[in-house]
């Protein structure tokens, strides 16, 4: 760990910082005049100013010592060498460390920091050029290429010891899963591996016997639990195959109260499903997790897997079954 920290420091001092990195916090907008081919052809472009205090997780009142300490901690956590197991995460870590170095170079220089603070304050307080433009009623929808779910790896920490990031994991996906999650743009998931699983639809490649998830849509769940469909016995056999796994879950996609009938029939069907799931939890120890959308269900499965592996990884590192001091 010490060698990694020294390498992080050396890399930060020697490696040039690219302007315009897309990682880290984004601050106010600064307008820049650009001439295009002549004195009378100029346009105003908007330049995003990275918010360096957020990059280093600091307040604007931070001292020079606080800035250096935060920089070293961030470099220990995000050094690209830690992500050699995944080319995608390695590239993200490289971009992140470039932004961290850029933030440190600016905030550690008193003159550069003064100019930066003045620029961000001026940009933040600037009035919009068109006062008549109506405010947006809703936030802009998240672009599909952005990172989803938690934005950082899980970190193991103990007082007086270096922080240890839990590596991103590979998800095992059963070959019979007809519409599998791909877990893209989820920082804690390095990728997927398709193979035949002994039970369920999803497991963890680094610890195959630790965790298992069976996925059902609400429609499939209603059909599988109905006494009239003939699928109830088969579904119970599928759930029984999850028993060897110490951590087993049933992920349900969709609203459990979505219409399956009218009036009393709808309520009757809903109550029947809930009774079934409660009985499964008591008899088999299989916990049902509900998500209204497919994207939310995918993120829940990813985070459940990452958290279970983090506790497993902490035990392997000799830290006991906790992520930090006085943790649950």
MIVEX-388808 format. One record per residue: x, z, y of N, C-alpha, C in turn; residue in one letter. Coordinates in steps of 0.1 Angstrom, whole numbers, padded with zeros to 4 digits, always signed. Each point is the difference from the previous one (the first is absolute). Example, Ala and Ser with C-alpha at 12.3 -4.5 7.8 and 13.67 -1.06 7.14 Angstrom:
residues 2
+0132+0078-0057-0009+0000+0012+0009+0000+0012a-0004-0007+0011+0009+0000+0011-0008+0008+0011s
***
This chain:
residues 328
+0008+0000-0012-0008+0000+0012+0009+0000+0013x+0011+0008-0001+0009+0000+0012+0006-0013+0002x+0004-0007-0011+0006-0013+0001-0010-0010+0006x-0013+0001-0004-0010-0009+0006-0002+0003+0015x+0001+0012+0004-0002+0004+0014+0012-0006+0008x+0012+0001-0006+0012-0005+0007-0001-0015+0002x-0004-0007-0011-0002-0014+0000-0011-0004+0010x-0011+0008+0001-0010-0003+0010+0005+0001+0014x+0009+0010+0003+0005+0002+0013+0009-0011+0003x+0009-0004-0010+0009-0011+0003-0007-0013+0002x-0010-0003-0008-0008-0012+0002-0006-0001+0013x-0006+0012+0004-0007+0000+0013+0009-0003+0012x+0013+0005-0001+0010-0002+0011+0005-0014+0000x+0002-0006-0012+0006-0013-0001-0010-0012+0001x-0012+0002-0005-0010-0010-0002-0007-0003+0013x+0001-0013+0005-0007-0003+0013-0015+0001-0002x-0007+0003+0010-0015+0002+0000-0007-0013+0005x-0009-0005-0008-0008-0011+0004-0011+0004+0009x-0002-0007+0011-0011+0003+0009-0013-0007-0006x-0011+0007+0002-0013-0006-0005-0004+0004-0014x+0007+0009-0005-0004+0005-0014-0014+0004+0000x-0008-0003-0010-0014+0003-0001-0003+0014-0006x+0010+0007-0004-0003+0013-0006+0000+0011+0011x-0006+0011-0003+0000+0012+0009-0011-0001+0010x-0001+0011+0009-0011+0001+0009+0001-0011+0011x-0011-0004+0005-0001-0010+0010-0006+0006+0013x+0008-0001+0011-0004+0006+0012-0008-0009+0009x+0001+0001+0013-0008-0008+0010+0005-0014+0000x-0007-0008+0008+0003-0015+0001+0006-0002+0013x+0012-0007+0001+0006-0004+0012-0001-0014+0002x-0004-0005+0012-0002-0014+0003+0013-0006+0005x+0005-0011-0005+0012-0007+0004-0003-0014+0004x+0006-0004+0012-0002-0013+0005+0011-0009-0007x-0005-0012-0005+0009-0009-0007-0002-0014+0006x+0011-0006+0005+0000-0013+0006+0001-0011-0011x-0009-0010+0001-0001-0010-0010+0003-0014+0006x+0013-0004+0002+0003-0013+0004+0000-0003+0015x-0003+0010+0009+0001-0003+0014-0005+0012+0008x+0003+0000+0013-0003+0012+0008-0014+0003+0002x-0009-0010-0003-0014+0002+0002-0008+0001-0013x+0008+0001-0011-0007+0001-0013+0005+0013-0007x-0007+0011+0003+0003+0012-0006-0013+0007-0006x+0002+0008-0010-0011+0007-0006+0004+0014-0002x-0011+0009-0001+0002+0014-0003-0002+0002-0014x+0011+0006-0007-0001+0003-0014+0000+0015-0001x-0007+0005-0011-0001+0014-0003+0011+0004-0010x+0008+0010+0003+0011+0005-0009-0004+0014-0004x-0001+0001-0013-0003+0014-0006+0012+0008+0001x-0001+0012+0005+0011+0010+0001-0002+0010-0011x+0010+0000-0010-0001+0010-0010+0001+0014+0005x-0009+0009-0005+0000+0014+0004+0010+0008-0008x+0012+0001+0005+0011+0006-0008-0002+0014-0004x-0007+0008+0008-0002+0014-0003-0008+0001-0013x-0010-0009-0002-0008+0000-0012+0009-0004-0012x+0009-0010+0002+0008-0005-0010+0009+0012-0006x+0005+0009+0009+0008+0011-0005-0008+0013-0002x-0014-0001+0002-0009+0011-0002+0004+0011+0010x+0002-0003+0013+0004+0010+0010-0010+0000+0011x+0000+0011+0008-0007+0000+0013+0009-0005+0011x-0006-0005+0011+0008-0005+0011+0009+0010+0006x-0002+0013-0003+0008+0011+0006+0012+0003-0009x+0002-0007-0011+0011+0002-0010+0014+0000+0007x+0008+0010-0004+0014+0000+0005+0009-0009-0008x+0012-0002+0005+0010-0009-0007+0002+0005-0014x+0001+0013-0002+0002+0005-0014-0012-0003-0008x-0012+0001+0005-0012-0003-0008+0000-0015-0004x+0005-0009+0009+0000-0014-0002+0009-0003-0011x+0012+0006+0000+0010-0003-0010-0004+0005-0014x-0006+0012+0000-0004+0006-0012-0011-0009-0007x-0010-0004+0009-0011-0008-0005+0005-0014-0005x+0010-0006+0007+0006-0012-0004+0006+0001-0014x+0008+0010-0002+0007+0002-0013-0011+0002-0011x-0010+0008+0002-0011+0002-0010-0007-0013-0003x-0003-0008+0010-0007-0012-0003+0009-0010-0007x+0013+0000+0003+0009-0009-0008+0002+0004-0014x-0001+0013-0003+0001+0005-0013-0012-0004-0008x-0012+0000+0006-0012-0003-0007-0001-0015-0002x+0003-0008+0010-0003-0015+0000+0012-0009-0003x+0012+0006-0004+0011-0009-0002-0003-0010-0011x+0002-0013+0002-0004-0010-0010+0006+0002-0014x+0011+0007-0001+0006+0002-0014-0010+0008-0009x-0009+0008+0006-0009+0007-0008-0011-0008-0006x-0001-0013+0005-0011-0008-0005+0005-0012-0007x+0011+0001-0007+0006-0011-0007-0009-0005-0012x-0009+0009-0004-0009-0003-0012-0011-0010+0004x-0002-0003+0013-0011-0009+0005+0005-0008+0011x+0001-0013-0001+0004-0009+0011-0009+0001+0012x-0013+0001-0002-0009+0001+0011+0002+0013+0008x+0001+0011-0007+0002+0013+0007+0014+0000+0006x+0010-0007-0006+0013+0000+0006+0000-0007+0013x-0007-0011+0001-0001-0008+0013-0008+0009+0010x-0010+0007-0004-0007+0009+0010+0009+0011+0005x+0008+0005-0009+0009+0011+0004+0011-0005+0009x+0005-0012-0002+0010-0006+0009-0006-0002+0014x-0012-0005+0001-0007-0001+0013-0002+0013+0007x-0004+0010-0009-0002+0014+0006+0013+0006+0005x+0011-0001-0007+0012+0006+0004+0005-0007+0013x-0002-0013+0001+0004-0007+0012-0008+0006+0012x-0013+0002-0002-0008+0006+0011+0005+0014+0003x+0003+0008-0010+0005+0014+0002+0013+0000+0008x+0009-0010-0004+0013-0001+0007-0002-0004+0015x-0010-0009+0002-0003-0004+0014-0005+0011+0008x-0009+0008-0006-0006+0012+0007+0011+0010+0003x+0009+0002-0009+0011+0010+0002+0010-0005+0011x+0003-0013+0000+0009-0005+0010-0006+0001+0014x-0013-0002+0001-0006+0001+0013-0002+0014+0005x-0005+0009-0009-0003+0014+0004+0012+0009+0001x+0011-0004-0007+0012+0009+0000+0009-0003+0013x-0003-0012+0006+0007-0003+0013-0008+0004+0011x+0005+0010+0008-0008+0005+0011-0005-0010+0010x+0008-0010+0004-0004-0010+0009-0011-0010-0006x+0003-0004-0013-0010-0009-0007-0013+0008-0002x+0001+0013-0003-0012+0007-0002-0009+0001+0013x+0007+0003+0011-0007+0001+0013-0007-0013+0003x+0007-0012-0002-0006-0013+0003-0012-0002-0010x+0002+0004-0012-0011-0002-0010-0012+0008+0003x+0002+0013+0004-0011+0009+0003-0008-0005+0012x+0008-0005+0010-0006-0006+0012-0009-0012-0003x+0006-0009-0009-0007-0012-0004-0013+0003-0007x+0000+0010-0010-0012+0003-0007-0010+0007+0008x+0004+0008+0010-0009+0007+0009-0007-0010+0009x+0008-0010+0005-0006-0010+0009-0009-0009-0008x+0003-0004-0012-0008-0009-0008-0013+0007-0004x+0001+0013-0003-0012+0008-0004-0010+0002+0011x+0005+0001+0013-0008+0003+0011-0005-0012+0007x+0005-0012-0004-0004-0013+0007-0015-0003-0003x-0006-0004+0011-0014-0004-0001-0002-0014-0006x-0011-0002-0008-0002-0013-0005-0002-0010+0011x+0005-0013-0002+0000-0010+0010-0015-0005+0003x-0008+0001-0010-0014-0005+0002-0010+0012-0003x-0004+0006+0011-0008+0012-0001-0014-0003-0005x-0004-0013+0001-0013-0004-0004-0002-0001-0016x+0012-0001-0007-0001-0002-0014-0006+0012-0007x-0010-0002-0008-0007+0012-0006+0008+0006-0011x-0001+0013-0002+0008+0007-0011-0005-0005-0013x+0009+0001-0010-0004-0004-0013-0008+0011-0006x-0011-0003-0006-0009+0010-0005+0005+0007-0013x+0008-0008-0008+0005+0005-0013+0015-0003-0001x+0008+0008-0007+0014-0003-0002+0001-0013-0008x+0012-0007+0002+0002-0013-0006+0002+0003-0015x-0006-0008-0009+0002+0002-0015+0014-0001-0004x+0004+0007-0010+0014+0000-0004+0004-0013-0006x+0011-0007+0004+0004-0012-0006+0003+0002-0015x-0002-0010-0008+0002+0002-0014+0015+0001-0004x+0009-0005+0009+0014+0001-0004+0006+0014+0004x-0007+0009+0006+0005+0013+0004+0001+0009-0013x+0009+0010+0001+0001+0010-0011-0012+0008+0000x-0005+0003-0012-0012+0008-0002+0003+0013-0005x-0009+0009+0000+0002+0014-0005+0010+0008+0007x+0006+0010-0006+0010+0008+0006+0012-0009+0004x+0006+0003+0012+0010-0008+0006+0015+0003-0004x+0001+0010-0009+0014+0004-0004+0000+0005-0014x+0012+0001-0006+0001+0006-0013-0002+0015+0000x-0003+0006-0011-0001+0014-0001+0014+0006+0000x+0001+0011+0008+0014+0006+0001+0000+0014-0006x+0010+0003-0008+0002+0013-0005+0009+0008+0009x-0003+0012+0003+0008+0007+0010+0001+0015-0004x+0012+0006+0002+0002+0014-0002+0009+0005+0012x-0002+0012+0005+0008+0005+0011+0015+0000-0003x+0007-0006+0009+0015+0000-0002+0005-0011-0009x-0009-0009-0005+0004-0010-0009-0004-0014+0005x+0007-0011-0003-0004-0013+0005-0013-0004-0006x-0007-0008+0008-0013-0005-0004+0002-0011-0010x-0009+0000-0010+0000-0010-0011-0012-0009+0000x+0001-0012+0003-0012-0009-0001-0003-0003-0014x-0013+0000-0004-0005-0003-0013+0000-0016-0001x+0006-0006-0009+0000-0015-0001-0014-0005-0002x-0002-0012+0006-0012-0007-0002-0001-0004-0015x-0012+0000-0005-0003-0002-0015-0005-0013-0003x+0001-0004-0013-0006-0012-0005-0013+0004-0007x-0011-0007+0002-0012+0003-0006-0002-0009-0013x-0003+0006-0011-0004-0008-0012-0014-0004+0001x-0004-0012-0003-0013-0005+0001-0004-0006-0013x-0011+0004-0006-0004-0005-0013-0003-0015+0000x+0004-0007-0010-0003-0014-0001-0015-0003+0000x-0008+0009-0005-0014-0002-0001-0008+0003+0014x+0007+0004+0010-0006+0003+0013-0003-0013+0006x-0013-0004+0001-0004-0013+0004+0002-0003+0015x+0000+0011+0008+0002-0002+0015+0009+0011+0005x+0013-0002-0004+0010+0011+0003+0003+0002+0014x+0004+0013+0004+0006+0002+0013+0014-0005+0000x+0005-0005+0012+0013-0005+0001+0009+0010+0007x-0006+0009+0007+0008+0011+0007+0010-0005+0011x-0004-0012+0005+0009-0006+0010-0001+0008+0014x+0011+0001+0007+0002+0006+0013-0003+0015-0001x+0002+0006-0011+0000+0014-0002+0014+0005-0002x+0005+0008+0010+0014+0004+0000+0004+0008-0013x-0009+0008-0005+0004+0008-0011-0001-0007-0014x-0004-0013+0000-0001-0008-0012+0010-0011+0001x+0010-0001-0009+0010-0011+0000-0005-0013-0006x-0010+0001-0009-0005-0013-0006-0009+0004-0012x-0003-0010-0008-0009+0001-0011+0006-0006-0013x-0003+0005-0011+0004-0006-0013-0012-0001-0009x-0003-0012-0004-0012-0003-0009+0004+0002-0014x-0007+0009-0008+0003+0002-0014-0012+0006-0006x-0001+0000-0013-0011+0007-0007+0002+0015+0000x-0010+0007+0005+0002+0015+0000-0008+0006-0011x+0004+0012-0005-0007+0006-0011-0014+0005+0005x-0001+0002+0013-0013+0005+0005+0000-0002+0015x-0013-0002+0005-0001-0001+0015+0005-0014+0005x-0001+0000+0013+0004-0013+0007+0013+0001+0008x+0004+0012+0004+0012+0002+0008+0008+0012-0004x+0013-0001+0000+0009+0011-0003+0013-0002+0009x+0010+0009-0002+0012+0000+0008+0011-0005-0009x+0008-0010+0003+0010-0005-0008+0011+0010-0002x+0004+0007+0010+0011+0010-0001-0003+0012-0008x-0013+0003-0002-0005+0011-0008-0013-0004-0007x+0001-0009-0010-0012-0006-0006-0010+0010-0006x+0005+0012-0005-0010+0009-0006-0005+0011+0010x+0003-0002+0013-0004+0011+0009-0014-0002+0006x-0004-0012+0002-0012-0002+0009-0007-0013-0005x-0013+0000+0001-0008-0011-0005-0013-0001+0008x-0004-0012+0003-0013-0002+0008-0008-0011-0007x-0013+0003-0003-0009-0010-0004-0009-0004+0012x-0001-0013+0003-0007-0005+0011-0014-0006-0004x-0010+0004+0008-0014-0006-0002-0006-0003+0014x-0007-0011+0001-0009-0002+0011-0012+0009-0002x-0008+0002+0010-0012+0008-0001-0010-0007-0010x+0000-0014+0002-0009-0007-0009+0004+0002-0015x+0013-0001-0003+0005+0002-0013-0003+0014-0005x+0002+0009+0009-0003+0014-0004-0014+0003-0004x-0010-0006+0008-0014+0002-0004-0003-0006-0013x+0006-0012-0002-0002-0007-0013+0006+0007-0012x+0012+0006+0002+0007+0007-0010-0006+0013-0004x-0007+0006+0009-0006+0014-0003-0014-0001-0004x-0006-0012+0000-0014-0001-0003-0002+0001-0015x-0010+0008-0004-0003+0001-0015-0006-0013-0005x-0006-0008+0009-0006-0012-0005+0009-0012-0002x+0012+0001+0007+0009-0011+0000+0008-0001-0013x+0002+0011-0007+0008+0000-0012+0015+0001+0003x+0004+0000+0013+0014+0001+0003+0005+0015+0002x-0009+0009-0001+0004+0014+0003+0010+0005-0011x-0002-0003-0013+0009+0005-0010+0014-0007+0002x+0000-0013+0003+0013-0006+0002+0007+0005+0012x-0007+0003+0011+0006+0006+0012+0006+0014-0003x-0007+0008-0008+0005+0013-0004+0013-0001-0008x+0000-0010-0009+0013-0003-0007+0011-0003+0009x-0003-0008+0010+0011-0004+0010+0005+0012+0007x-0009+0009+0004+0004+0012+0007+0008+0010-0009x-0004+0000-0013+0007+0009-0009+0015-0004-0002x+0003-0013+0002+0014-0005-0001+0008+0005+0011x-0006+0006+0011+0008+0005+0011+0005+0014-0002x-0006+0007-0011+0003+0014-0002+0015+0003-0001x+0009-0008-0006+0014+0003-0001+0007+0002+0013x-0006-0006+0011+0006+0001+0013-0003+0013+0007x+0009+0007+0005-0003+0013+0007-0008-0002+0013x+0002-0011+0006-0007-0003+0013-0008-0013-0002x-0013+0001-0001-0009-0011-0003-0012-0001+0010x-0003-0012+0004-0010-0002+0010-0008-0012-0003x-0013+0001+0006-0009-0012-0001-0002-0004+0015x+0004-0012+0004-0002-0005+0013-0012-0008+0001x-0010+0004+0008-0012-0007+0002-0001-0007+0013x-0001-0013-0001-0001-0009+0012-0014-0002+0005x-0003+0004+0012-0014-0002+0005-0007+0013+0002x-0012-0001+0007-0008+0011+0003-0008+0004-0012x+0001+0013-0004-0007+0004-0012-0015+0000+0002x-0005+0000+0012-0014+0000+0003-0005-0014+0003x+0008-0010-0002-0005-0014+0002-0012-0002-0008x-0009-0009+0004-0013-0002-0006+0001-0005-0014x-0005+0007-0010-0001-0005-0014-0014-0001-0004x-0009+0003+0009-0014+0000-0003-0007+0004+0013x-0013+0003-0001-0008+0004+0011-0006+0014-0002x+0000+0007+0012-0007+0013+0000+0006+0010-0010x-0009+0006-0008+0004+0010-0010+0010-0006-0011x-0002-0013-0003+0009-0006-0010+0015+0000+0005x+0002-0003+0013+0013+0000+0005+0006+0014+0000x-0008+0010+0004+0005+0014-0001+0003+0005-0014x-0009-0005-0009+0002+0004-0014+0013-0006-0006x+0003-0012+0003+0012-0007-0004+0013+0007+0006x-0001+0003+0013+0011+0006+0006+0003+0014-0006x-0010+0008-0002+0002+0013-0006+0005-0001-0014x-0004-0010-0007+0005-0002-0014+0015-0003+0000x+0004-0008+0010+0015-0003+0000+0008+0012+0005x-0005+0008+0009+0007+0012+0005+0001+0010-0011x-0011+0002-0008+0001+0009-0011+0010-0005-0011x+0001-0013-0002+0009-0005-0009+0015+0003+0004x+0003-0003+0013+0013+0002+0005+0004+0015+0000x-0010+0009+0003+0003+0014+0000+0003+0004-0015x-0007-0005-0009+0003+0003-0014+0013-0005-0005x+0004-0012+0005+0013-0005-0003+0011+0008+0005x-0002+0005+0013+0010+0009+0006+0002+0013-0008x-0011+0005-0005+0000+0013-0007+0006-0002-0014x-0004-0010-0007+0004-0002-0014+0014-0006-0001x+0003-0010+0008+0012-0008-0001+0011+0003+0011x-0004+0007+0010+0009+0003+0011+0003-0013+0008x-0009-0009+0000+0002-0013+0008-0007+0001+0013x+0007+0000+0011-0005+0001+0013-0005-0013+0006x-0012-0001+0005-0005-0012+0006+0003+0000+0015x+0006-0011+0004+0004-0002+0014-0009-0012+0005x-0006+0002+0012-0009-0010+0005+0006-0006+0013x-0002-0013+0001+0004-0008+0012-0010-0010+0003x-0004-0002+0012-0011-0009+0004+0005-0015-0001x+0013-0002+0002+0004-0014+0000+0012-0002-0010x+0002-0012-0003+0011-0003-0010+0014+0004+0007x+0002-0003+0012+0012+0003+0007+0003+0015+0000x-0011+0008+0003+0002+0014+0000+0003+0005-0014x-0007-0006-0010+0003+0004-0014+0014-0002-0004x+0005-0012+0004+0014-0004-0003+0010+0010+0007x-0002+0004+0012+0008+0009+0007+0000+0014-0006x-0012+0004-0005-0001+0013-0006+0008+0001-0013x-0001-0011-0008+0007-0001-0013+0015+0001+0003x+0004-0008+0010+0015+0000+0003+0005+0014+0005x-0008+0006+0008+0004+0013+0005+0000+0011-0011x-0010+0000-0008-0001+0009-0011+0012-0001-0009x+0004-0013-0003+0011-0002-0009+0013+0004+0007x+0002-0003+0012+0012+0004+0008+0001+0015+0000x-0011+0007+0003+0001+0015+0001+0003+0006-0014x-0006-0005-0010+0003+0006-0013+0014-0002-0004x+0005-0012+0003+0014-0003-0003+0010+0008+0008x-0004+0003+0013+0008+0008+0009+0002+0014-0006x-0010+0007-0005+0001+0013-0006+0009-0001-0013x-0002-0011-0008+0008-0002-0012+0014-0002+0004x+0003-0007+0011+0014-0003+0004+0006+0013+0005x-0008+0008+0007+0006+0013+0005+0004+0009-0011x-0007+0000-0011+0004+0008-0011+0012-0006-0007x+0002-0013+0000+0012-0006-0006+0012+0003+0009x-0002+0002+0013+0011+0003+0009+0003+0015+0000x-0007+0008-0008+0003+0014-0001-0006+0008+0012x-0010-0006+0007-0006+0007+0011-0013+0007-0003x-0004+0000-0013-0013+0006-0003-0012-0010+0003x-0011+0005-0003-0012-0008+0003-0006+0002+0014x+0008-0004+0010-0005+0000+0013+0009-0010+0009x-0006-0005+0010+0007-0010+0008+0008+0007+0011x-0004+0012+0005+0008+0007+0010-0002+0014-0001x+0007+0008+0007-0001+0015+0000-0015+0004+0003x-0005+0009-0008-0014+0005+0002-0010-0011-0001x+0003-0011-0007-0010-0010-0002-0009+0003-0012x-0012-0007+0000-0009+0003-0011+0005-0006-0013x
***
